[in-house]
């Protein structure tokens, strides 16, 4: 009979392990960027071997593309939860709430930002451009006028910038940053501050 103090580690399927590595990749790429990240960093974060990461995804470039695809999948999934049968006065608030909720996926917003800054990369650039264009087209297909879609994207990019700068700690001590959070997220400030990464967190 097995001892009650012993626990067995659940053996993950290859799909589960792939999902685990992607979660780790989004977190690490988000914190360190594409250039600053190695497959070994991601393997350590996922608690798997580096050769296993390479076996599943190939190169770091291919892993970044997979992480970008996953962030976009989660993004559109969140938008679908918020979108109603047609355009209404509350749709930006619902979609914004879902976008803020994605802060629970560590590194998602930063990974998007890193991808959007890699426009000159011969492989990542085209995929990032396509992803950004898909977001714009999604808003327009929902019926957003151009000005409304532009304002919504600008708000999202503002959140990405604030999260990338790890301003949450500063909001507690710097009145300028506290005002910034309050002005940008008047109804969601507490949620953003609760979910935002902190300066001393590795990712």
QUIGIZI-V574524 format. One line per field, one symbol per residue. ss: DSSP state (H for helix, E for strand, C for the rest). phi: phi as a letter, one per 20 degrees, with the letter a starting at -180 (. if undefined). A space follows every 50 residues. Layout:
ss: ???
phi: ???
//
This chain:
ss: CCCCCCCCCCCCCHHHHHHHHHHHHHHHHHHHHHHHCCHHHHHHHHCCCH HHHHHHHCCHHHHHHHHHHHHHHHHHHHHHHHCCCCCCCCHHHHHHHHHH HHHHCCCHHHHHHHHHCCCCCCCHHHHHHHHHHHHHHHHHHHCCCHHHHH HHHHHHHHHHHHHHCCCCCHHHCCHHHHHHHHHHCCCCHHHHHHHCCCCC CCC
phi: .fffeecdeffefffffffffffffffffffdnffeddffgffffemcef ffgfffdneggfffffffgffffffffffffefefafbfdffffffffff gfffegnffffgffffedfeffdfgffffffffffgffffffoffgffff fffffffffgffffflegfffecdfffgffffffcfddgfffffeffdge efa
//
